[in-house]
Amino acid sequence: MNADRAPRGLFGGLRRALWNDPAKRRMTEQMPIIDDRVAQMILDLAMRVAEIMLSIGASAKEVTLAALRITHAYGLKSVHVDVTFNSVMLSDHRGGTGDPITLMRVVRSAAPDHAKLQRMQALVNDIEHGMPLNEATTEFHAIRRIPFHYRPAVVVLAQAMLGLAVALMYGAGWFTIVLALLASLAVALTQQGLAKLRIPLFFNQVGCALVLVVFVVAVTWLGWQGVPLFDDVLPTVLMASGIVLMLAGLAVVGATQDAIDGFALTAGGRLLDLAVMTMGLVVGILVGLESARRLGLGLPLPSETVVAFGAPLGHAVGSLLIAVAVAIINGASTSIILVSGALSTVAWAGWYLLATVLGLPGFAAVFGGALLASFIGSVVADRLAVPSIAVTTAAMVPMVPGTAVFRGLLGLVSVDGQIEAFMHAFDSLFTAVMTGIALASGATLGIMIGAPLRLRLGDRTVAMRSKARPATAAGGTAAFEVVRTEPIEHELDEIPVADTADPHPLTKPYEAGE
């Protein structure tokens, strides 16, 4: 008999190693029955929060999780969220207890507003901690109508300070720093003026690049004429200041994060938007440099030693100022500005250690600095109640390869049929591309690594677990939880009502002035 049991035990163990036991199927959770009207209100709130978050800079994954957190908090467990580059769709199939409810909203505009994003994340946290639905809806509309945190003049001054900080990183003299400030101010005013005229972003970038080239060529010409103080100015530093300013507004980290997270449509739209804006910058600089060359005012091609970074202290202070300026440009609150400045110092320290002390290639050092800063930012963001994408984006801008972009484009203009010159220009542009990829991938990887640790530090489990099986359940099916629904009183003057022809009054789009 023991001889018969041995083969059975052997085959039983082999069966368990190869196949799952059908009896260990997942138990069905308790499903609360929620009135259709209340369910529509829940979906509408989640959809509007997701639409606002997507339009002000949040990643697609963060938007999806926010919508699901809201619906789960109010009892809807079977909601599907579809986020694309310009739309948000939520659908609840009602678990077979009623007709499915599907709502969709179009994202009409996209501009970073990290202070509003911070408030939206706080609202989602309050909802998870028991905020009533009516109160949450009222709070959402109050947040939605909050204007941008800073006045346009403050944003322009922050953009000018960004150019000053770039010149400080390169160890420039006081006069070059002043000229970098003026060049960035001219670019910022041009950018704002074209935006008021509703010029498309591509031509906006072209116009700003042309203004930058004209300013730098004029300064260089004054130096050639022997005007005091102008003869020692490095045009490369001025060009790098303007290029970093125009590249600072590109959501590289968010686009890369969407691509890695698997949101292909959103990532594709954002990456295409980045490509169009970058091509506008390239076209404007190339047209300006070629026009200057044909007029006999061609800029000299700088060597790598001329555009090397300055002293470590100046570089660190410049990185800090750039992060602060970018945070202000993106509408950050005081807490986000402070965290962004601290993370920029961490990113610079990581880059300096890897590049200078360990001697790693430039893009590898950039990857390490971005990884370190984004990891720390992702971990502390939840504790400090700041959006991780906001502090990470501001901390990454100091490592944008503005000089490599300018050297490559200037080299292409100055080729004149020389293969060696073309290869040098191509090498500079390839270095810029590799640095950008390393910057975005390092920041995204740091956020991904820090996310589970952030959830544990925030007293939340990493993955949602199903409820325990009730004692009364049979056959793997849990009992339904019947929730009594009651009418909810609304103040009609606070909740807009659509036309009677609209089948879904709660989804009526608001006018721009509301």
C-alpha positions in Angstrom: 0.0 0.0 0.0 2.9 2.4 0.8 4.2 1.6 -2.7 0.9 2.8 -4.2 0.9 6.0 -2.2 4.4 7.0 -3.3 3.5 7.4 -7.0 0.3 9.2 -6.0 2.3 11.7 -3.8 4.8 12.2 -6.6 2.2 12.8 -9.3 0.2 15.0 -6.9 3.2 17.2 -6.1 4.0 17.4 -9.9 0.4 18.4 -10.6 0.5 21.2 -7.9 3.8 22.4 -9.3 2.4 22.7 -12.9 -1.3 23.7 -12.4 -3.2 26.0 -10.1 -5.9 24.5 -7.9 -9.4 25.5 -9.3 -10.7 25.5 -5.7 -8.4 28.4 -4.9 -10.3 30.9 -7.1 -10.6 34.4 -6.0 -13.7 35.1 -4.0 -16.2 37.7 -5.2 -16.3 40.8 -3.1 -19.3 42.3 -1.5 -21.0 44.6 -4.0 -22.9 47.6 -2.6 -25.9 48.6 -4.6 -25.8 52.4 -5.3 -28.5 54.4 -6.8 -27.9 55.4 -10.5 -28.2 59.1 -9.7 -25.6 58.9 -7.0 -23.4 56.7 -9.1 -23.5 59.3 -11.9 -22.5 62.0 -9.5 -19.6 59.9 -8.3 -18.4 59.2 -11.8 -18.9 62.9 -12.8 -16.7 64.1 -9.9 -14.0 61.5 -10.6 -14.0 62.4 -14.3 -13.7 66.1 -13.7 -10.9 65.7 -11.2 -9.1 63.5 -13.7 -9.6 66.0 -16.5 -8.2 68.9 -14.4 -5.2 66.8 -13.2 -4.3 65.7 -16.7 -4.5 69.3 -18.0 -2.2 70.7 -15.3 0.7 68.3 -15.7 -0.1 65.0 -13.9 0.9 61.7 -15.6 -1.7 59.4 -17.0 -1.1 56.8 -14.4 -1.5 59.3 -11.6 -4.7 60.5 -13.2 -6.1 57.0 -13.5 -5.3 56.2 -9.9 -6.9 59.4 -8.6 -10.1 58.6 -10.5 -10.2 55.0 -9.1 -9.4 56.2 -5.6 -12.5 58.5 -5.7 -14.8 55.9 -7.1 -13.6 53.2 -4.7 -14.0 55.6 -1.7 -17.7 56.1 -2.6 -18.4 52.4 -3.2 -18.1 52.0 -7.0 -15.8 49.0 -7.3 -16.2 48.1 -11.0 -15.2 51.4 -12.7 -13.0 51.4 -15.8 -10.9 54.5 -16.6 -9.5 55.3 -20.0 -7.1 58.3 -20.2 -5.7 59.6 -23.5 -3.8 62.7 -24.4 -6.9 64.9 -24.8 -9.8 63.0 -23.2 -10.9 61.1 -20.0 -13.6 58.4 -20.0 -15.1 56.6 -17.0 -17.5 53.7 -17.3 -19.3 51.6 -14.6 -21.0 48.5 -15.8 -23.1 48.4 -12.5 -22.3 44.8 -11.8 -25.3 43.5 -13.7 -27.7 45.4 -11.4 -28.5 48.2 -13.8 -27.7 49.9 -17.1 -24.0 50.8 -17.5 -23.0 54.5 -17.0 -20.3 55.9 -19.2 -19.1 59.5 -19.0 -16.4 61.2 -21.2 -14.8 64.6 -21.0 -12.4 66.4 -23.4 -9.2 68.0 -22.1 -9.3 71.4 -23.9 -6.0 72.9 -22.8 -2.8 71.8 -21.1 -0.6 74.1 -19.0 1.3 73.2 -15.8 -0.2 74.5 -12.6 1.4 72.6 -9.8 -0.2 74.5 -7.0 -3.7 73.5 -8.3 -2.4 69.9 -8.8 -1.3 69.9 -5.1 -4.8 71.0 -4.1 -6.4 68.3 -6.3 -4.3 65.6 -4.7 -5.2 66.9 -1.2 -8.9 66.7 -2.3 -8.5 63.1 -3.3 -6.9 62.3 0.0 -9.7 64.0 1.9 -12.2 62.0 -0.1 -10.5 58.7 0.8 -10.7 59.8 4.5 -14.5 60.2 4.4 -15.4 63.6 2.9 -19.1 63.6 1.9 -19.9 63.6 -1.8 -21.7 67.0 -1.8 -18.9 68.6 0.1 -16.2 67.1 -2.2 -18.1 68.4 -5.3 -18.3 71.9 -3.8 -14.6 71.8 -2.9 -13.7 70.7 -6.4 -15.5 73.5 -8.1 -13.8 76.0 -5.7 -10.4 74.6 -6.6 -11.2 74.5 -10.3 -11.9 78.2 -10.4 -8.7 79.2 -8.6 -6.5 81.3 -11.0 -2.8 80.7 -11.7 -0.7 81.2 -8.6 1.5 84.0 -9.9 0.9 87.1 -12.0 2.4 87.2 -15.6 5.0 89.7 -14.5 6.3 87.3 -11.8 6.5 84.5 -14.3 8.5 86.7 -16.8 10.9 87.6 -14.0 11.3 84.0 -13.1 12.2 83.1 -16.7 14.7 85.9 -16.7 16.2 84.6 -13.5 16.5 81.2 -15.2 18.8 82.6 -17.8 20.9 84.3 -15.1 21.3 81.0 -13.3 22.5 79.2 -16.4 25.2 81.9 -16.9 26.2 81.5 -13.3 26.6 77.7 -13.8 29.1 78.4 -16.5 31.2 80.7 -14.3 30.5 83.7 -16.4 31.5 87.2 -15.4 29.1 89.8 -14.1 28.5 91.5 -17.4 27.8 88.2 -19.2 25.3 87.3 -16.4 23.5 90.6 -16.9 23.4 90.0 -20.7 22.0 86.5 -20.1 19.4 88.0 -17.9 18.4 90.5 -20.7 18.4 87.8 -23.3 16.1 85.5 -21.3 13.9 88.5 -20.6 13.6 89.2 -24.3 12.7 85.6 -25.0 10.2 85.5 -22.1 8.4 88.7 -23.3 8.3 87.3 -26.9 6.9 84.1 -25.7 4.2 85.8 -23.6 3.3 88.2 -26.4 2.9 85.5 -29.0 0.9 83.4 -26.6 -1.5 86.4 -26.1 -1.9 86.5 -29.9 -2.8 82.8 -29.8 0.1 81.9 -32.1 0.6 78.0 -32.2 3.4 76.7 -30.0 5.6 75.7 -33.0 5.7 79.2 -34.4 6.0 80.6 -30.8 9.2 78.6 -30.4 10.5 79.7 -33.8 9.9 83.4 -32.9 11.6 83.1 -29.5 14.6 81.3 -31.1 14.9 84.1 -33.7 14.8 86.8 -31.0 17.5 84.9 -29.1 19.8 84.6 -32.1 19.3 88.3 -33.0 20.2 89.3 -29.5 23.3 87.1 -29.4 24.5 88.2 -32.8 24.1 91.8 -31.8 26.2 91.3 -28.7 28.8 89.5 -30.7 29.0 92.3 -33.3 29.5 94.9 -30.6 32.4 92.8 -29.3 33.9 92.7 -32.7 33.7 96.5 -32.9 35.8 96.8 -29.8 33.1 98.1 -27.5 34.3 97.8 -23.9 33.0 94.8 -21.9 31.4 93.2 -24.9 34.6 91.8 -26.3 34.9 89.2 -23.4 31.3 88.0 -23.6 30.8 84.3 -24.6 27.9 84.0 -27.0 27.6 80.3 -26.3 26.6 81.1 -22.7 23.9 83.5 -23.9 22.5 80.9 -26.3 22.6 78.2 -23.7 20.6 80.4 -21.4 17.8 81.0 -23.9 17.7 77.3 -25.0 17.4 76.0 -21.5 14.6 78.5 -21.0 12.7 77.3 -24.0 13.2 73.7 -23.2 12.2 74.1 -19.5 8.5 74.1 -20.4 8.6 70.7 -22.1 7.0 67.9 -20.0 9.8 65.4 -20.8 9.5 63.5 -17.5 5.7 63.2 -17.7 5.8 62.0 -21.4 8.5 59.4 -20.6 6.7 58.2 -17.5 3.5 57.7 -19.6 5.4 55.7 -22.2 7.0 53.4 -19.5 3.8 53.0 -17.6 2.1 51.7 -20.7 -0.2 54.6 -21.6 0.8 54.5 -25.3 -1.8 57.0 -26.6 -1.1 59.7 -23.9 2.7 59.2 -24.3 2.4 59.4 -28.0 0.5 62.6 -27.9 2.8 64.2 -25.4 6.0 63.0 -27.2 4.6 64.4 -30.5 3.9 67.7 -28.8 7.5 67.7 -27.4 8.9 66.9 -30.9 6.9 69.7 -32.5 8.0 72.3 -29.9 11.6 71.1 -30.1 11.6 71.3 -33.9 10.3 74.9 -33.6 13.3 75.7 -31.5 15.7 74.0 -33.9 14.1 75.7 -37.0 14.3 79.1 -35.4 17.9 78.8 -34.4 19.0 77.3 -37.7 17.2 80.1 -39.7 18.7 82.7 -37.4 22.3 81.4 -37.6 22.2 80.9 -41.3 20.8 84.4 -41.9 23.6 85.8 -39.7 26.2 83.8 -41.6 25.0 85.1 -44.9 25.2 88.7 -43.6 28.8 88.1 -42.5 27.9 87.9 -38.8 28.4 84.2 -38.3 29.1 83.1 -34.8 32.3 81.2 -34.1 32.1 77.5 -33.2 33.1 77.2 -29.5 35.3 74.5 -28.2 34.3 72.3 -25.3 36.9 73.9 -23.0 35.3 77.3 -23.6 31.9 76.2 -22.6 33.0 74.1 -19.6 31.1 74.5 -16.3 32.5 76.9 -13.7 33.4 76.3 -10.1 31.4 73.7 -8.2 29.9 76.3 -5.9 28.7 78.5 -8.7 27.3 75.4 -10.5 25.4 74.3 -7.4 24.0 77.8 -6.8 23.0 78.0 -10.4 21.2 74.6 -10.3 19.3 75.8 -7.2 18.2 79.0 -8.8 17.1 77.2 -12.0 14.9 74.8 -10.0 13.3 77.6 -8.1 12.7 79.5 -11.3 11.1 76.5 -13.0 8.9 75.8 -10.0 7.6 79.4 -10.1 7.1 79.2 -13.9 4.9 76.1 -13.3 2.8 77.8 -10.6 4.3 76.0 -7.6 3.4 76.8 -4.0 6.1 77.7 -1.4 6.4 74.1 -0.2 7.0 72.8 -3.8 9.6 75.5 -4.4 11.5 74.6 -1.3 11.4 70.8 -2.0 12.4 71.5 -5.7 15.4 73.5 -4.6 16.6 70.8 -2.2 16.2 68.1 -4.8 18.1 70.1 -7.4 21.0 70.2 -5.0 20.7 66.4 -4.6 20.6 65.9 -8.3 23.7 68.2 -8.8 25.6 66.4 -6.0 24.8 63.0 -7.7 25.9 64.3 -11.1 29.1 65.9 -9.8 30.1 62.7 -7.9 29.5 60.5 -10.9 31.0 62.8 -13.5 33.9 64.4 -11.7 34.9 62.0 -8.9 34.1 58.7 -10.7 34.7 59.9 -14.2 31.6 58.4 -15.8 30.3 59.7 -19.2 28.1 62.8 -19.1 24.8 61.0 -19.9 25.5 58.3 -17.3 26.2 61.0 -14.7 23.0 62.7 -15.6 21.0 59.5 -15.4 22.4 58.9 -11.9 21.7 62.4 -10.6 18.1 62.3 -12.0 17.6 58.8 -10.5 18.7 59.9 -7.1 16.7 63.1 -7.0 13.5 61.6 -8.3 13.7 58.6 -6.0 14.1 60.9 -2.9 11.4 63.2 -4.3 9.0 60.4 -4.8 9.5 59.1 -1.3 9.1 62.4 0.5 6.4 63.9 -1.8 3.5 62.1 0.0 4.8 63.0 3.5 5.3 66.7 2.5 2.0 66.8 0.5 3.6 67.9 -2.7 3.2 66.3 -6.2 6.2 64.2 -7.1 6.0 65.1 -10.7 6.2 68.8 -9.8 9.4 68.6 -7.6 11.0 66.1 -10.0 10.5 68.3 -13.1 11.9 71.4 -11.5 15.0 69.5 -10.2 15.8 68.0 -13.6 15.9 71.2 -15.6 19.5 72.3 -14.5 20.8 69.2 -16.4 19.1 70.1 -19.7 21.8 70.0 -22.4 21.4 73.5 -23.8 25.1 73.9 -24.7 25.3 70.7 -26.7 22.1 71.6 -28.6 23.6 75.0 -29.6 27.0 73.5 -30.6 25.4 70.9 -32.7 23.1 73.4 -34.5 25.9 75.9 -35.0 28.1 73.1 -36.3 25.5 72.1 -38.9 25.3 75.7 -40.2 29.1 76.0 -40.4 29.8 72.6 -42.1 30.5 74.0 -45.6 30.8 70.4 -47.0 33.4 69.3 -44.4 32.8 65.8 -43.3 34.8 66.2 -40.1 32.8 69.3 -39.1 29.5 67.5 -39.8 30.6 64.6 -37.6 31.4 67.0 -34.8 28.0 68.6 -35.1 26.3 65.3 -35.2 28.2 64.1 -32.1 27.1 67.2 -30.2 23.4 66.6 -31.2 23.7 62.9 -30.4 25.1 63.8 -27.0 22.2 66.2 -26.4 19.7 63.5 -27.3 21.4 60.8 -25.1 21.5 63.3 -22.2 17.8 64.1 -22.6 16.9 60.3 -22.7 19.1 59.7 -19.7 17.5 62.6 -17.9 13.9 61.4 -18.6 14.5 57.7 -18.0 16.4 58.4 -14.7 13.7 60.6 -13.4 11.0 58.1 -14.4 12.9 55.1 -12.9 13.4 57.0 -9.6 9.6 57.7 -9.4 8.8 54.0 -10.1 11.2 52.7 -7.5 10.1 55.2 -4.9 6.3 54.6 -5.4 6.0 51.4 -3.3 8.1 52.8 -0.5 6.0 56.0 -0.6 2.8 54.0 -0.2 4.1 52.1 2.7 5.3 55.3 4.4 1.9 56.7 3.8 0.2 53.9 5.7 -1.4 52.5 2.5 -0.9 49.0 1.1 0.8 48.8 -2.3 -1.9 46.6 -3.9 -5.6 46.5 -3.0 -6.5 43.2 -1.4 -9.9 41.6 -1.6 -12.1 41.4 1.4 -12.3 38.3 3.5 -14.9 35.7 2.5 -18.1 36.1 4.5 -19.2 33.1 6.5 -22.6 33.1 4.7 -21.1 33.0 1.3 -21.3 29.8 -0.7 -19.8 28.6 -4.0 -17.2 31.4 -3.9 -19.8 34.2 -4.2 -20.1 36.8 -1.5 -23.5 38.2 -0.4 -24.7 41.5 -1.8 -24.6 44.4 0.6 -27.8 46.4 0.1 -27.3 50.1 0.8 -30.4 52.2 1.4 -30.4 55.3 -0.8 -32.0 58.5 0.2 -32.7 61.7 -1.7 -29.9 64.3 -1.4 -30.8 68.0 -1.3 -28.8 70.3 -3.5 -28.6 74.0 -3.7 -29.5 74.8 -7.3 -27.6 78.0 -7.4 -24.3 76.1 -6.8 -24.7 73.2 -9.2 -25.1 74.1 -12.9 -27.9 72.5 -14.8 -27.7 71.7 -18.5 -30.4 72.1 -21.1 -33.2 69.7 -21.1 -32.0 68.1 -24.3 -28.8 67.0 -22.7 -29.2 63.4 -21.6 -26.5 63.9 -18.9 -26.9 67.2 -17.1 -23.9 66.7 -14.9 -21.5 66.4 -17.8 -22.4 69.8 -19.4 -19.1 71.5 -20.2 -18.5 74.7 -18.4 -17.8 77.9 -20.3 -14.3 79.5 -20.2 -15.4 82.2 -17.8 -16.9 79.9 -15.2 
